[in-house]
Each structure stands twice: as structure tokens, then as C-alpha cells.
């Protein structure tokens, strides 16, 4: 029997025992209904499982061709789908988690110094929770970003784990999410029923039962292969795993169904949202908890005049491409599955044709009238054998095949499909860093810009889903965080800095969003944007007259190039006295002036148009864009953007000088 629950918040209390003791409800009937509905949901998606199992087999390079040839035909493949998924995963992970700080708080109400400081504390605290307190968070996101492009959809579940006494966010694969049949586009939040398939250990269920999370422990499921999905079986084959073959029940996992549905348990004729966990092997309910917002006393929060209990959504749906006709997203498997299949088929035909042309032409028939030995004759290299027949008779008695080798049309078809598939998966030479020819920097940047549009669009969807997930974590902190909690973060100098946050900080007037920029596609683009921003600040008189704004621009530039220990090389004006501040202002106002006091950029009226930064003038009289910056030089040796022809004297390509 379960012990007294250790955690008593009403949203975490297991009410299954109360329902079991009541004569109004039969938990066994509820368990049978949930198992039946899960079976129906899975049966209705049988073709979906076959399709995704095929893509997983193709991704793992295990798709084989079954033919009638008497020899082992070619089974080689070209990893078009695998390369596209891996490219997205690598670029996406770097773009999302390139910052030390993952979250920032944005006030939704009055913005003042206190609200900004509170938003800063919340961002640092949630980053600490996700990277330090939860050691698996980033690892789960790594897996998610590799699973997402292949299957098109994946989910995360955000909940309070009373066993660990902390918030958790775990991945839920699309294959483990059973959804009811529906027509047309739907959102996961709008479904009345969604069932998660959970494979766990018997010992884990014992711990849950001991702490009151379950009313009983789970039963090992011996027929686990019968309930495993086709993608799971393909994953086991790719990894070389086999289920246990002995009779020890402890070697088998426990199969649970966690159903988020609506049930009328109070008899008012309106179904309310609940979470029911069922053990499939024993067909028993282990847990029932309400799924609506409530306060510490158990009263519904936000209920309107007719006492509607708004369901709380635990799952976040990450989609690669939005599906206009259903709930699950579309992925690269939908786009590249069939082209990759065609590429592999043509490649194997080419290899088989080459095998026939090489080995098959050394096979044939021999006329037994020559008096040779019975049966098959094999050629032995380096040996001569005596025969009774003449060479002319022997030549006439032996027939060898004449296979011509691969058809040229196969090579053309292979190249055409590969080109289209690479473009569709944005795995061109420019994005992979492997160019077959030399391109001008501007042409290469234009190609990268066009090829990155699909990546940026997908990233915006991922960041939007991540924002929704962060909202769920924010809600859990508001409900379950300690009244006061201390944590430590690394400051800009790399030193540990102790901080404090209160549960009161997680009020409803704050929005949390990821720091990641979905439009950023590469390090080169990040550096270019930082350079242009610095050029604007360095040449703008308004910025130069304000040490604080110039300091912020300088700090953002150093952060963009990922400089270490910024505070050691960039002094903060806020810590200066009045004399030091006036000296800084005078220094800023004199930036870009020559010995005559004329602004360097102003000399463009005499020697050419001004550049974007106060660097040295080039031969054409214009200040080069990016001159004097750490990475302002391009591959061709000139300044970024080149120099415009001068408009005054001393410029061979300029206009005639004005008469004096």
C-alpha cells in the first residue's frame, strides 16, 4: 500500500484511492476504457507507423533491396535523408544554445528599474534551473533537434516531479503520443484525449508507490514486443538490441498509459480534465489527478461565472513544417523519403550493372561435345590446362556473356534526383562548407542567404514552441518554487556570483522568451551584423555623446564576437566619477577627427563620400566599410564593401575638382 504522500499541493494529490473507496466509480472500468481507446488510436495510425519506420530504416542505412538475382546484389545507399537531418540538427543546436544565458524575462506591465531587474533575475534563475539543476535538459534538447527533422513532430512534457522535488521537462516522441482520429488541422491543446506511452522499470514504479505517486506498483509486461511500435523495432534493429529471452520478470519493462482526458467524476453532467495513469499488464489504474489550475487550497483558479475548469496543458508540440491537414507536423522524411528511395534504387542498379560487366562477362556456357570435364568449369589464373579439342573448336564451343555495363541514362537520372533532393533538403555545397568551385564572396553570401530561408522559418517555429514550454516552467515556478531560493551563476569575468530569487518574483506580469535569435543562421552572419551595428554606433554623434550608450554598443560588439572577460577590457561608465566621465565624453567627441579638427568622415566632401566607419581612407577617397575592425578585411584583401569612387580632387575615378 502507498504511504502518505510527501507532497500535498492539490494538483499533485493522487485521488485514485478516494475514487476506489467510493461506490460511484469503478477504476477497473476506467482502466479498460483507456486501454481500449489507446488500442483504437494506435490501430488507426498503422500506416503512419510503417511510413516512419521506413524513414528510420533509411536514416540508419538499413533499407535493403530484395531481388531475384542469384548473387548478393548491391545494398549501398546515398544518405540524402540522413545528411539533411544531421545538417539541420548541427546548425539548430548551435543557433539555439550559443548563449550562456538561455532565457530572458520581459515585463508585460509597467517597465521600470525594478521590473527590469526582476526580469534579469528570472532569466538567470530559469537558465540555472535548465542547465545546472536539471542536468538532462540540454541533452534532451539535443535529441529533440535530431528527431524533429526526420519525423516532423516531437513533444515535450513539462511537469512537477514530486519524487525529485523539482520541475522536469522530458521528451515525448511522436510515436509515443497516441491521438484520436480527427479530420482537418488540429492543435494538441484542443484535443480532449491524448495518451502517452511510457516504458519504465518495475523498481521505478515501486518508488512511486512508496511515495504516494501511485496507489500500487506496476507489473512487468512480458509481451513487450507485441506492443512496441514499428519505429521502435527499427530502432532496436539499428542498434543491434534484442529483448530478453529468459523468464525473469525483472528483465521486462513496465508499460504505462498516461491519459490526459476529460471525465465527469462529480456527476454534474460536465466532463472535467484529469490525468489517469494505467498499468497495461495488470489493467489497473495507478494514479488519478485533476488537470485544471488550482490554488494551494484546491480551489479552481480563473474559473468564470459558470465554473469552467480550464485544462492545463502539459505537452508542447514542436513541428518542423506545420501540417495544414492534421495535427502532426511534416518533416524531411515526407520530403526526401521517396527521392532517397529512388536514389538508392538507381545507385544499386548502376553497381549491379557494373558487377555484371566486370564479373558476369567471365561467365557463360560450354558445349559438352568438346569432350571436356563434366559440370562447371572455373578459370584458374596463371595456369594452362591441356584439352583434347583444337583451339578453333574450343573457341566455337565456349559462349561468354557480353554485358555492356551501366546505362548513361542512369547516371543522368541519379544526378538529377540528387540535385533536386539536395536543394529540397538545403544540403547544397555552400551550406555544408564544401564548394566544388570558387565563388565571389558576395555571390556565396547570396547563396547562403537563400539556402538559409527554410532553416530560419523552421527555427522560428522551434523558438515559438520553446517559448510555450518556458511559459509552462514559469507557471510551475509560480506554484511550487521555494519562498526564497539561492543559486549561483557565472558573471562576465567567469567568477561565481551568488543570487537570490523569491516565489513572488514569478507573478503573472512577466513573459519569458528564449534568448536565441531564429533569424541567425551562421557565425559569419552574426559577425557581420555585429560589425555593421558597431559601425553605426562608432559614427553616430548621438551615441558618441553618451558614454552609457557607447558602452552598451561596445559590450554588445564584444559579446557578439564571444570575447572572454569583457569587464577586464571594457570599463563601465556607471562606476566612474564626474571627472572621468567628462574625460570619456571629450574623448568620444574627438573620435574620427584629424589634426585640423575636421571630422574624418566630413572629409568625404573633399575627397569622396563618407564611409560607415572612421577608418583610413582608401585610394578612391572613401572610407572603407569595416576598416580597422578585427575582421574588417575580406578574402580579396580589400575592405568590406570596397570603396566608392571619390568625388573630389586627387581621385583618378572622381569628378573634376570644383573651381576655387
GUFI-507281 format. One line per field, with one value per residue (C-alpha): y, x, z; residue number from 1. Coordinates in pm, 1 decimal. Example, Ala and Ser with C-alpha at 12.3 -4.5 7.8 and 13.67 -1.06 7.14 Angstrom:
% residues 2
py (-450.0	-106.0) $
px (1230.0	1367.0) $
pz (780.0	714.0) $
seke (1	2) $
% end
This chain:
% residues 660
py (0.0	355.7	564.1	914.3	1141.4	1358.0	1649.1	1782.0	2050.2	1975.2	1949.6	1664.0	1462.4	1118.1	1082.1	724.2	581.4	813.0	706.6	341.1	364.8	532.4	316.7	558.0	471.1	153.9	211.3	-112.7	16.5	338.5	135.5	-86.6	216.3	388.8	72.7	21.0	380.2	359.3	40.0	207.4	515.2	302.7	78.1	385.6	503.1	169.1	315.3	614.7	380.8	190.4	514.1	644.1	304.4	315.0	659.2	547.3	245.2	473.3	715.7	426.1	297.6	-32.4	-20.5	-325.5	-421.8	-764.6	-904.2	-1232.3	-1231.9	-1538.0	-1327.0	-1075.8	-756.8	-410.9	-271.0	55.6	380.7	756.2	917.6	1209.4	1199.6	1138.3	1425.0	1669.7	1577.4	1595.5	1932.3	2079.2	1931.0	2072.9	2421.7	2437.9	2333.7	2589.8	2864.8	2788.6	2734.0	2959.1	3197.5	3138.3	3279.9	3091.1	3286.2	3648.1	3797.3	4070.1	4275.3	4284.1	4563.8	4871.5	4884.8	5038.8	4961.4	4711.6	4518.6	4503.8	4376.6	4121.4	4005.5	3968.1	3754.4	3534.6	3479.0	3382.2	3159.8	2967.4	2927.1	2787.0	2550.1	2418.3	2385.7	2318.6	2182.8	1968.4	1801.2	1633.9	1936.6	2024.8	1658.1	1611.5	1917.9	1768.7	1453.7	1652.7	1852.0	1529.6	1356.3	1657.5	1689.7	1318.1	1266.0	1621.2	1624.7	1569.1	1672.1	1771.1	1723.4	1982.3	1885.9	1892.4	1575.3	1528.8	1234.1	1461.2	1776.3	1986.2	2080.9	1849.2	1870.1	1539.2	1447.4	1257.9	1110.2	1133.6	754.0	754.0	1002.8	836.9	1084.1	1022.2	1024.6	1361.8	1548.9	1870.4	2074.8	2046.3	2163.5	1941.6	2184.3	2139.5	1758.2	1613.9	1297.5	1231.3	923.0	894.8	553.7	524.5	242.0	232.9	-14.6	-210.0	-60.6	291.7	213.8	76.0	408.8	593.2	373.5	419.6	799.6	806.2	895.6	560.2	358.0	36.3	-76.1	-168.9	-517.6	-615.9	-652.8	-981.5	-928.3	-607.1	-688.0	-708.0	-354.9	-194.4	32.6	-33.9	262.9	121.5	-216.1	-48.2	148.9	-173.4	-333.1	-32.7	-50.3	-428.7	-484.1	-781.5	-815.9	-1057.9	-1425.1	-1564.1	-1594.4	-1336.2	-1075.6	-817.4	-806.2	-683.2	-319.0	-188.5	-41.4	255.3	466.3	824.5	954.3	1326.5	1324.6	1460.2	1270.0	1357.4	1244.0	1490.1	1396.1	1745.2	1637.5	1827.3	1640.4	1793.7	1744.2	1470.3	1268.4	891.2	653.1	288.2	-22.1	-222.5	-561.1	-559.3	-339.7	-127.3	245.4	365.0	739.1	998.9	1373.2	1681.0	1876.5	2226.2	2532.3	2548.9	2736.5	2594.6	2528.1	2331.1	2597.8	2642.8	2947.4	3165.7	2999.2	3213.5	3254.1	2902.6	2736.1	2618.5	2432.8	2527.6	2236.1	2281.3	2171.5	1970.2	1897.0	2126.1	2039.1	2101.3	2079.1	2100.4	2200.8	2279.4	2028.9	2203.7	1880.7	1725.8	1761.1	1608.0	1808.3	1723.4	1651.1	1579.6	1219.3	1337.7	1545.2	1328.8	976.1	887.9	1076.0	896.1	566.0	639.8	745.7	422.7	213.5	376.7	356.2	-16.0	-69.7	104.7	-105.6	-428.0	-341.1	-274.6	-605.7	-789.9	-610.7	-699.7	-1046.8	-1155.5	-1133.3	-1405.0	-1646.0	-1833.3	-2173.7	-2453.2	-2721.3	-3069.0	-3202.8	-3079.8	-3370.8	-3154.3	-3237.9	-3262.4	-2990.4	-2635.3	-2515.2	-2243.5	-2035.2	-2059.8	-1759.8	-1830.7	-2193.8	-2367.2	-2687.0	-2948.7	-3012.3	-3262.1	-3021.2	-2775.7	-2408.9	-2332.6	-2590.3	-2468.4	-2108.6	-2214.9	-2431.3	-2157.7	-1871.9	-1578.3	-1307.6	-952.3	-721.2	-358.4	-203.1	79.2	283.1	650.5	743.9	601.5	842.8	1135.0	1035.4	987.7	1330.9	1498.9	1343.5	1412.9	1778.7	1822.0	1632.3	1838.1	2160.3	2040.5	1945.0	2258.5	2048.4	2227.1	2267.2	2616.4	2511.4	2207.0	2407.4	2204.4	2403.6	2247.3	2585.2	2924.1	3190.9	3561.1	3642.6	3836.7	3550.7	3296.8	3511.5	3544.2	3166.1	3111.7	3370.2	3193.8	2845.3	2958.4	3081.2	2740.7	2691.5	3030.7	2953.6	2621.0	2784.8	3037.8	2750.9	2582.5	2904.7	2966.7	2615.5	2664.1	2988.7	2793.2	2537.2	2814.3	2951.4	2612.0	2618.3	2973.1	2855.6	2568.6	2807.8	3031.9	2733.8	2521.2	2733.1	2783.1	3109.5	3209.3	3025.1	3089.5	2997.1	3080.6	3189.9	3284.2	3656.4	3815.4	3764.2	3393.8	3420.7	3265.1	3515.0	3428.6	3538.9	3514.7	3483.4	3460.1	3285.2	3628.4	3718.1	3471.2	3681.2	3689.1	4020.6	3876.8	3697.8	3463.8	3416.4	3242.3	3449.1	3260.5	3452.1	3234.7	3453.7	3388.7	3115.8	3117.9	3263.7	3470.7	3638.2	3704.2	3871.0	4078.1	4203.9	4291.1	4476.8	4685.1	4769.6	4877.4	5092.3	5270.4	5336.8	5445.7	5703.2	5835.6	6166.2	6088.1	5763.9	5928.3	6194.3	5931.7	5714.9	5473.0	5406.6	5379.6	5135.3	4925.7	4921.9	4820.0	4547.6	4405.0	4401.5	4211.6	3970.2	3905.1	3806.5	3599.4	3777.0	3647.3	3857.8	4166.6	4364.1	4335.8	4521.7	4744.4	4979.9	5056.7	5432.4	5383.5	5319.3	5639.2	5970.0	6302.8	6388.0	6051.2	6079.3	6421.0	6285.4	5998.3	6238.1	6457.1	6152.4	6029.2	6368.0	6382.8	6037.2	6041.6	6395.4	6464.6	6715.3	7007.7	6924.3	6830.0	6515.8	6229.1	6141.8	6504.4	6498.2	6292.0	6621.0	6695.9	6351.2	6125.8	6017.5	5918.0	5555.7	5389.5	5396.2	5632.3	5407.0	5514.2	5643.0	5417.1	5505.0	5624.5	5872.6	5689.5	5543.7	5164.4	4985.0	4786.3	4933.4	4899.3	4631.5	4288.6	4110.2	4402.8	4255.5	4027.8	3744.3	3962.3	4191.0	4492.6	4644.5	4503.0	4659.0	4820.8	5191.4	5421.7	5644.2	5980.2	6297.9	6545.7	6620.4	6353.9	6074.9	5935.5	5797.4	6101.6	6404.4	6718.5	6935.1	7238.1	7567.8	7770.2) $
px (0.0	108.3	244.4	126.2	219.3	520.0	385.5	40.8	-26.2	-379.0	-261.9	-27.5	-251.4	-346.8	-723.7	-739.3	-776.9	-1071.3	-1239.6	-1169.2	-1337.7	-1643.8	-1924.8	-1992.6	-1682.5	-1517.5	-1148.7	-1126.1	-1384.9	-1183.7	-865.2	-1030.6	-1172.4	-832.6	-657.2	-930.8	-908.8	-528.3	-554.8	-802.3	-579.9	-277.0	-464.3	-583.1	-226.4	-80.8	18.5	174.6	396.8	502.6	593.5	802.9	968.1	1074.3	1232.5	1412.7	1545.7	1661.0	1822.1	2015.0	2127.3	1945.9	1698.6	1767.1	1657.4	1502.5	1558.9	1558.6	1922.2	2123.4	2405.7	2405.5	2302.8	2424.2	2282.5	2476.6	2288.1	2339.7	2245.7	2043.3	1786.8	2047.4	2265.1	1974.3	1863.5	2218.3	2279.5	1967.3	2049.2	2401.9	2303.8	1993.8	2163.4	2438.4	2185.6	1962.9	2225.6	2512.5	2447.7	2544.0	2206.0	1913.8	1612.1	1523.5	1228.2	1027.7	781.8	429.9	309.0	485.3	851.6	1082.3	1413.8	1261.0	1079.6	1391.7	1599.9	1331.2	1328.4	1705.7	1679.9	1412.0	1615.7	1926.4	1730.5	1548.9	1875.8	2029.4	1735.0	1767.3	2145.2	2257.7	1967.3	1838.3	2147.4	1948.2	1769.6	2025.2	2081.9	1709.9	1703.5	1994.9	1793.0	1481.9	1656.5	1774.8	1437.1	1235.9	1355.6	1316.4	962.7	825.7	683.0	805.1	671.8	795.2	611.7	665.0	550.3	634.8	813.6	731.8	971.9	1266.1	1102.3	1177.4	1035.1	1108.6	1086.7	1117.8	1094.2	792.7	839.7	556.7	544.3	471.2	184.0	-147.7	-402.5	-766.5	-885.8	-982.4	-1032.5	-858.5	-595.6	-596.6	-381.1	-260.4	-408.7	-760.2	-775.3	-991.6	-784.3	-414.0	-236.8	136.4	302.2	557.2	809.6	966.0	1112.4	936.7	1164.6	1071.1	701.9	782.0	938.4	635.4	400.6	606.2	589.1	217.0	258.3	93.7	-152.9	24.6	340.7	350.0	362.8	634.6	489.8	617.7	462.2	653.5	734.4	363.9	305.6	620.0	569.3	731.4	969.9	1080.7	1150.1	1351.3	1548.2	1628.9	1746.3	1965.7	2126.2	2159.4	1947.9	1724.0	1464.8	1536.9	1465.0	1459.7	1163.3	1283.2	1006.7	1250.1	1414.9	1096.0	978.5	651.7	413.4	208.9	-51.6	-79.7	-407.9	-489.9	-865.8	-1193.5	-1425.5	-1736.8	-1639.5	-1855.4	-2181.9	-2271.9	-2300.2	-1985.7	-1659.8	-1357.9	-991.9	-798.0	-479.4	-517.3	-219.2	-292.5	-72.0	-133.2	-17.5	-243.7	-510.5	-532.6	-542.9	-236.3	-298.2	-572.3	-506.0	-703.7	-571.9	-701.2	-544.3	-595.7	-457.7	-299.1	-642.7	-761.0	-996.1	-1008.0	-812.2	-952.0	-1295.7	-1566.0	-1929.1	-2031.7	-1734.5	-1548.9	-1230.4	-984.5	-747.8	-375.4	-163.8	145.2	265.9	443.9	433.1	746.6	676.2	922.1	661.5	306.3	55.0	-240.7	-444.1	-374.2	-223.9	121.9	381.6	563.1	935.3	1219.8	1104.5	791.7	1001.2	1308.4	1186.8	1078.6	1364.1	1615.0	1447.0	1477.2	1841.5	1926.5	1748.2	1931.5	2265.5	2218.3	2121.9	2441.9	2653.7	2479.2	2528.5	2896.9	2925.2	2775.7	3006.9	3310.7	3235.7	2943.1	3142.2	3368.5	3072.6	2893.1	2817.5	3038.7	2938.8	2980.1	3062.3	3418.6	3479.5	3571.8	3505.9	3150.3	2994.7	3105.5	3449.1	3627.9	3914.1	4241.8	4464.0	4828.0	4765.3	4738.3	4540.6	4559.1	4247.0	4179.2	3990.1	4154.8	4164.9	3923.5	3674.8	3722.5	3659.7	3336.7	3224.8	3252.5	2999.0	3065.8	2819.4	2864.1	2710.8	2760.0	2769.1	2554.1	2341.4	2434.9	2071.4	2100.7	2382.3	2181.6	1870.9	2079.6	2236.3	1901.1	1728.8	2027.8	2034.3	1664.0	1682.8	1982.7	1801.6	1487.9	1687.0	1909.8	2226.7	2399.5	2777.8	2761.6	2576.5	2797.8	3119.2	3236.2	3245.9	3344.4	3426.6	3547.0	3278.9	3297.2	3219.8	2906.3	2777.7	2846.7	2672.2	2370.3	2355.5	2382.4	2109.7	1869.0	1953.2	1904.5	1547.2	1393.3	1618.4	1518.0	1148.8	1178.8	1380.0	1102.7	859.5	1104.5	1163.7	787.1	735.0	1024.2	861.5	544.0	749.3	915.4	571.2	490.3	811.8	730.5	387.5	541.2	785.1	495.7	319.8	598.7	914.1	1061.4	960.7	1326.5	1594.7	1963.9	2157.9	2490.6	2577.5	2894.6	2940.0	3107.6	3450.8	3385.7	3354.2	3074.1	2808.1	2550.3	2191.6	1856.4	1506.3	1163.9	846.5	684.6	907.7	711.7	397.7	171.6	305.0	621.9	686.3	981.3	1127.7	1437.2	1748.2	1812.5	1765.2	1578.6	1696.3	2065.4	2197.8	2576.9	2873.4	2962.5	2622.5	2644.6	2983.5	2863.1	2562.6	2784.7	3022.9	2750.1	2598.3	2938.7	2999.6	2669.3	2743.0	3101.5	2997.9	2681.4	2726.1	2429.5	2589.7	2930.9	2790.4	2652.4	2912.2	2645.2	2510.7	2860.1	2946.8	2636.5	2726.3	3083.2	2968.6	2724.0	3001.2	3235.1	2957.8	2887.6	3248.9	3230.4	3512.3	3606.4	3622.8	3466.2	3474.5	3853.0	3890.5	3580.3	3525.7	3169.7	3092.7	2846.0	3140.4	3327.5	3334.6	3242.8	3598.4	3646.6	3306.2	3389.5	3719.2	3536.4	3286.9	3568.0	3746.3	3429.9	3358.8	3711.9	3690.2	3742.0	3894.5	4231.7	4496.1	4299.3	3993.6	3793.8	3591.9	3745.2	3409.3	3346.0	3644.3	3435.1	3300.9	3650.5	3791.2	3489.0	3165.4	3189.6	3218.4	3021.4	3315.9	3602.7	3874.7	4154.1	4054.2	4125.7	4272.4	3937.2	3887.5	3610.4	3638.5	3622.1	3340.7	3482.6	3833.1	4018.7	3783.5	3918.9	3754.1	3701.8	3924.5	3766.6	3936.7	4027.3	4238.7	4004.2	3779.5	3434.1	3211.7	3502.4	3545.4	3327.0	3487.2	3587.0	3403.9	3686.7	4047.7	4311.0	4084.7	4151.9	3799.6	3630.9	3457.5	3656.4	3751.0	3536.4	3696.8	3843.9) $
pz (0.0	-63.8	219.9	299.9	5.1	69.3	-137.1	-67.1	-327.7	-453.8	-814.8	-715.8	-482.8	-618.0	-575.4	-709.7	-358.1	-290.0	-611.8	-536.2	-197.5	-347.1	-474.8	-762.4	-962.6	-1082.1	-1151.9	-1348.1	-1596.4	-1636.6	-1696.4	-1958.8	-2139.6	-2154.3	-2278.5	-2540.0	-2664.5	-2683.7	-2889.4	-3125.5	-3163.6	-3244.3	-3488.4	-3677.5	-3737.8	-3860.3	-4197.6	-4022.3	-3820.0	-4132.9	-4306.3	-4018.0	-3968.1	-4333.0	-4286.2	-3973.3	-4161.4	-4443.4	-4199.3	-4040.9	-4385.0	-4326.8	-4615.2	-4831.4	-5182.0	-5221.0	-5571.3	-5762.3	-5870.5	-5775.8	-5627.3	-5347.0	-5518.0	-5421.9	-5097.0	-5086.9	-5039.5	-5050.7	-4715.3	-4851.8	-4570.8	-4300.2	-4422.5	-4431.8	-4077.4	-3943.5	-4107.9	-3950.0	-3609.4	-3607.8	-3718.9	-3499.2	-3175.9	-3228.3	-3302.4	-3001.4	-2734.8	-2836.2	-2546.0	-2185.1	-2083.5	-2237.4	-2109.0	-2051.9	-1869.3	-2038.6	-1829.8	-1971.4	-1747.7	-1616.0	-1714.2	-1458.3	-1294.1	-1053.7	-1327.4	-1542.7	-1250.9	-1174.4	-1535.8	-1521.8	-1205.7	-1359.2	-1675.5	-1479.7	-1240.1	-1513.9	-1705.5	-1386.8	-1345.3	-1700.9	-1717.5	-1360.2	-1158.3	-1445.8	-1588.7	-1866.5	-2011.8	-2280.2	-2359.5	-2419.2	-2644.1	-2838.7	-2902.3	-2985.2	-3258.4	-3424.8	-3402.2	-3521.4	-3884.7	-3955.3	-3824.1	-3841.7	-3488.2	-3137.1	-2798.4	-2455.3	-2127.0	-1853.0	-1504.7	-1136.6	-1025.9	-654.9	-636.8	-728.7	-589.8	-896.9	-1234.2	-1523.5	-1899.5	-2083.0	-2449.9	-2577.1	-2922.7	-3171.2	-3180.3	-2805.2	-2834.9	-2920.9	-3057.2	-3152.4	-3509.7	-3649.3	-3974.2	-4068.6	-3888.4	-3508.9	-3221.2	-2939.7	-2686.0	-2830.1	-2808.1	-2529.4	-2518.0	-2563.6	-2433.9	-2370.8	-2389.5	-2108.0	-2073.8	-1726.8	-1479.6	-1207.4	-944.4	-1051.5	-1003.3	-656.5	-562.2	-699.4	-497.0	-180.5	-208.9	-284.2	-650.5	-744.8	-539.4	-637.0	-814.6	-1182.4	-1333.2	-1586.3	-1934.6	-2081.9	-2426.8	-2481.7	-2845.0	-2928.1	-2800.6	-2941.2	-3240.1	-3576.6	-3540.7	-3204.4	-3363.4	-3639.1	-3379.5	-3195.3	-3520.3	-3599.2	-3254.6	-3256.8	-2946.6	-2866.8	-2588.6	-2300.5	-2365.3	-2008.4	-1773.9	-1521.4	-1492.8	-1357.3	-1701.2	-1866.3	-1862.0	-1723.8	-1980.1	-1859.5	-2036.0	-1912.0	-2048.2	-2041.6	-2094.9	-1961.6	-1724.8	-1527.8	-1178.7	-982.8	-1154.0	-1277.6	-1639.4	-1746.9	-1804.6	-1633.2	-1725.6	-1543.0	-1581.1	-1542.6	-1536.1	-1615.2	-1587.5	-1905.8	-1772.5	-1465.7	-1629.5	-1316.1	-1250.6	-1059.9	-1047.0	-1099.2	-1056.9	-1161.8	-1458.0	-1400.9	-1240.5	-864.8	-568.0	-254.1	-107.5	-410.2	-544.3	-922.0	-1038.4	-1312.0	-1307.3	-1465.3	-1371.3	-1476.7	-1300.5	-1609.8	-1514.7	-1785.5	-1858.8	-1800.3	-2096.1	-2006.2	-2359.5	-2604.1	-2971.8	-3178.9	-3552.5	-3840.4	-4100.5	-3996.2	-4130.6	-4297.5	-4287.8	-3948.7	-3602.5	-3653.3	-3842.1	-4163.7	-4172.5	-4408.8	-4422.0	-4604.4	-4844.8	-4902.0	-4827.2	-5180.7	-5358.2	-5135.1	-5217.0	-5589.6	-5549.6	-5368.6	-5630.5	-5921.2	-5739.0	-5680.9	-6043.0	-6151.5	-5916.6	-6024.0	-6391.0	-6323.7	-6138.9	-6436.7	-6678.8	-6467.4	-6334.4	-6546.5	-6868.2	-6730.8	-6716.0	-6991.4	-7147.5	-7288.3	-7538.4	-7391.8	-7740.2	-7690.5	-7455.1	-7160.4	-6797.2	-6672.2	-6457.8	-6408.6	-6511.3	-6317.2	-6450.1	-6258.9	-6314.2	-6406.4	-6515.5	-6854.3	-6893.3	-7165.5	-7373.4	-7649.7	-7872.8	-8108.2	-8021.9	-8303.8	-8177.3	-7824.0	-7931.9	-8103.8	-7809.8	-7546.3	-7523.1	-7289.7	-7193.3	-7311.7	-7051.1	-7152.0	-6805.9	-6662.4	-6896.9	-6922.9	-6860.3	-6507.8	-6425.6	-6559.8	-6362.8	-6048.4	-6083.6	-6148.7	-5845.4	-5622.7	-5720.9	-5652.2	-5323.3	-5206.4	-5286.9	-5111.5	-4802.9	-4818.9	-4816.4	-5101.1	-5115.0	-4968.4	-4654.2	-4595.6	-4640.1	-4941.2	-5264.6	-5594.7	-5744.7	-5629.6	-5587.5	-5517.7	-5152.3	-5243.5	-5461.1	-5187.2	-4926.0	-5153.9	-5196.2	-4822.1	-4762.5	-4998.4	-4871.6	-4511.5	-4551.8	-4487.8	-4186.2	-4043.9	-4092.8	-3911.9	-3635.4	-3578.3	-3519.0	-3281.6	-3087.6	-3066.8	-2926.1	-2686.3	-2564.4	-2489.5	-2297.5	-2096.5	-2006.0	-1852.8	-1649.7	-1536.4	-1416.8	-1219.5	-1052.3	-955.4	-793.4	-646.1	-610.6	-266.0	-94.0	-130.2	-322.8	-360.2	-672.2	-831.7	-1185.2	-1367.4	-1421.5	-1723.2	-1567.1	-1516.4	-1137.1	-933.6	-831.0	-565.3	-635.2	-463.6	-605.5	-441.9	-549.5	-552.8	-849.5	-1065.7	-1086.2	-1390.9	-1521.4	-1674.1	-2003.6	-2054.6	-2401.0	-2536.7	-2595.6	-2921.4	-3245.9	-3501.4	-3789.3	-3718.6	-3945.2	-3917.6	-3730.6	-4036.1	-4037.0	-3662.9	-3706.1	-3999.5	-3806.1	-3510.4	-3740.4	-3902.5	-3563.7	-3433.0	-3740.0	-3685.1	-3318.6	-3381.3	-3641.1	-3479.9	-3288.5	-3063.5	-2947.6	-2912.7	-2682.5	-2441.2	-2264.5	-2142.1	-2491.9	-2634.7	-2357.5	-2439.9	-2809.4	-2728.8	-2492.5	-2748.2	-3007.0	-2774.9	-2681.0	-3048.8	-3111.9	-2789.4	-2614.6	-2270.1	-1953.7	-2109.8	-1785.9	-1780.3	-2110.7	-2114.6	-1818.7	-1714.1	-1714.8	-1431.3	-1198.9	-1299.2	-1116.4	-1277.4	-1390.4	-1554.7	-1722.3	-1870.0	-2000.0	-2168.1	-2329.2	-2460.3	-2597.9	-2767.5	-2925.1	-3067.9	-3226.6	-3601.3	-3617.7	-3778.1	-3665.5	-3815.5	-3606.1	-3916.8	-3875.1	-4072.9	-4220.9	-4311.2	-4543.9	-4782.4	-4920.3	-5049.7	-5116.2	-5152.8	-4982.1	-4617.7	-4517.6	-4241.5	-4000.8	-3929.7	-4074.0	-4306.8	-4649.8	-4944.4	-5281.6	-5410.5	-5132.4	-4944.4	-4600.4	-4630.6	-4455.3	-4168.7	-4180.3	-3856.1	-3715.4	-3617.6	-3909.3	-4144.6	-4416.2	-4674.3	-4858.6	-5155.2	-4937.0	-4959.8	-4701.4	-4665.3	-4926.4	-5112.3	-5162.6	-5365.5	-5628.7	-5492.2	-5578.4	-5548.9	-5630.3	-5600.2	-5723.0	-6067.2	-6091.9	-5936.7	-6076.2	-6171.2	-5877.8	-5811.4	-5914.4	-5630.8) $
seke (1	2	3	4	5	6	7	8	9	10	11	12	13	14	15	16	17	18	19	20	21	22	23	24	25	26	27	28	29	30	31	32	33	34	35	36	37	38	39	40	41	42	43	44	45	46	47	48	49	50	51	52	53	54	55	56	57	58	59	60	61	62	63	64	65	66	67	68	69	70	71	72	73	74	75	76	77	78	79	80	81	82	83	84	85	86	87	88	89	90	91	92	93	94	95	96	97	98	99	100	101	102	103	104	105	106	107	108	109	110	111	112	113	114	115	116	117	118	119	120	121	122	123	124	125	126	127	128	129	130	131	132	133	134	135	136	137	138	139	140	141	142	143	144	145	146	147	148	149	150	151	152	153	154	155	156	157	158	159	160	161	162	163	164	165	166	167	168	169	170	171	172	173	174	175	176	177	178	179	180	181	182	183	184	185	186	187	188	189	190	191	192	193	194	195	196	197	198	199	200	201	202	203	204	205	206	207	208	209	210	211	212	213	214	215	216	217	218	219	220	221	222	223	224	225	226	227	228	229	230	231	232	233	234	235	236	237	238	239	240	241	242	243	244	245	246	247	248	249	250	251	252	253	254	255	256	257	258	259	260	261	262	263	264	265	266	267	268	269	270	271	272	273	274	275	276	277	278	279	280	281	282	283	284	285	286	287	288	289	290	291	292	293	294	295	296	297	298	299	300	301	302	303	304	305	306	307	308	309	310	311	312	313	314	315	316	317	318	319	320	321	322	323	324	325	326	327	328	329	330	331	332	333	334	335	336	337	338	339	340	341	342	343	344	345	346	347	348	349	350	351	352	353	354	355	356	357	358	359	360	361	362	363	364	365	366	367	368	369	370	371	372	373	374	375	376	377	378	379	380	381	382	383	384	385	386	387	388	389	390	391	392	393	394	395	396	397	398	399	400	401	402	403	404	405	406	407	408	409	410	411	412	413	414	415	416	417	418	419	420	421	422	423	424	425	426	427	428	429	430	431	432	433	434	435	436	437	438	439	440	441	442	443	444	445	446	447	448	449	450	451	452	453	454	455	456	457	458	459	460	461	462	463	464	465	466	467	468	469	470	471	472	473	474	475	476	477	478	479	480	481	482	483	484	485	486	487	488	489	490	491	492	493	494	495	496	497	498	499	500	501	502	503	504	505	506	507	508	509	510	511	512	513	514	515	516	517	518	519	520	521	522	523	524	525	526	527	528	529	530	531	532	533	534	535	536	537	538	539	540	541	542	543	544	545	546	547	548	549	550	551	552	553	554	555	556	557	558	559	560	561	562	563	564	565	566	567	568	569	570	571	572	573	574	575	576	577	578	579	580	581	582	583	584	585	586	587	588	589	590	591	592	593	594	595	596	597	598	599	600	601	602	603	604	605	606	607	608	609	610	611	612	613	614	615	616	617	618	619	620	621	622	623	624	625	626	627	628	629	630	631	632	633	634	635	636	637	638	639	640	641	642	643	644	645	646	647	648	649	650	651	652	653	654	655	656	657	658	659	660) $
% end
